[in-house]
Every structure is written in structure tokens, then in C-alpha cells.
């Protein structure tokens, strides 16, 4: 299948932007969370700076967007579907476990953060 150049270029731009988001997220987690940027390790402090001010899960957003971007660059709708299916799995299985842990460890501070900051897409209007 011949993929239009515009789709490949858009995929390349999306890949670069989502890569930058992933690096920004990891750096914020490392500096503020303490010790590790890896999502498989627990931060010692609740991280609500950097990209975490806009979405609660910027690392997941970055990874899913990179998967979609690769599919676009390869011209593979199956890769795009696979990445989007991963987002559904993450949202249904992983996120609830992660958020239960954060609520247990950080209590009211996490509850307030969850109330103010969207999970996947930044809110257009910020609360005062």
C-alpha cells in the first residue's frame, strides 16, 4: 500500500513530539518523584509538575502516540489499531491499579490532583 507523504510526515512529527513528551515526563518524574523515571517503580513523592500539570499520565500518552506515529510512518493501520488497543487495555486494567496505589500512598493530595487534572486529554479551561 502506498502511503501519502503527508501521512508519513505527520507520523514523523507526532513521533518526535511524543518522544519529547516522554523525555519531559521521565525527567519530571526523576527530579521530583525521586530516584527513578521508570513507570514500573514507585515515586516517593506525588509528581504534579511538568507535563503532569496537564494530564495525569503523560508517559502513557507519549507511548501510545508513538505507537500510532510508527503505524502512520509505516502505513500500517494494524499498528495504529494495536497502539489504540493498548490504550484501552492500559485505561481499563493498569490505570485503576496505579491510581488505587497513588490514592493509598498520597491520600487527599492525589484526590485533589485527580479532580483537577484529566487522565488523557488536557482540559481546555483551567480551574482557578
N, C-alpha and C positions, 0 to 999 in steps of 0.2 A: 504494500500500500504506500502510495506516495503522500507524504505528509507536507502540507503547506509550510513554507519557510517561516511564515508569521507564527504558526503554532510552535515550531521548534524554538524560535527566538523567544517567544513568550515563556515557554518552558525553561529556557536557559536563564531568563531574568528571574522567574519565580524560584528557580533552584538557588540562584545567588542570594536573593533577598531572604529566602527561608534559611539558607545557611548562615547568613549574618544574624538572623533572629536566634538560631540555635546557639551560636557562639555567644551572643549577648546574654541569653538565658543562662548558659553554663557559667559565664563569668560572674553574673549576678549571684547565682547560687553559690559559687565558690567563695566570693568575697563576703557575702552577708550570711549565707547559710552555714558556713564553716566547714572546712576540711575537704569537701568533695563536690564536684559539679555533676556527678553521676546520678541519674534519677533513681537508680536501684539502691542508693544509700540514703539514709535519713539526714536531713539538715538538722542542725542543732537549734537553729533559730528560724522563725517564720520569715520567708523571703517575700516581701511585697514591694520591692523596688525594681528598677529597670523595666523589662517587658512584663514583669509580674504586676505592674500597676494597671495594665490594660487587659490582660487575660490571665486566668489562674494557671493555665497550662501551656506556656509558650513553647516549651521543649516538644510537647506532643504536636502542637500546631505546626512547628517547624518541620518535624519529621514527616508528618502526613503531607504537608505541602511539598516537601522534597520528593516524596514518592509520586505524587501527582505530576510534578515537574519532569521527573525521569520518564514517566509514561508519555508525556507530551513530546519530549525530545526524541523518544524512540518511535513515536507514532503508534503506541500500543494502548488501546482503550482498556485492555485487560489489566495492565499495570495500574492505570488510573483507578479502575474498579477495585483492584486489590488494595491500593492505598486507602481508598474511601471505606472499604470494608474493615480495614484495620482501625479506622477512626471509630466505627460503630462498636467494634469489639472493645477498644480502649474505653470508650464512653460508658458502655454497659457493664464491663467487668472490672477493669483496672481503676478507673476514676472513683467509683464508690468506695473501694478498699483504701485507696490513697487518702480520700477525703475523710473517711472514718478515722484513720490514723492521725491525720492532722488535727481533727477536732479533739481527739483524745489527748494529744500532746500539747496543743496550744489553746484549747478551750474557746473562751469568748473572743479572743483576738482573731482566731481563724473564722469564727462565725460571722464577725463583723466584716472581715475581708471577703468571705464568700457572698455576703449580702451585697457588697459594693462592687465587686469585680466579676464580670461574666466568665464563664468557663471557656468558651471557644472563640467568640467574636467580641471585639471591644464594643462597649456601649457608646452610642454617638453622643449622648448627653451625660456629662459627669455630674454626680451628686455633690452638693455643697457640704 
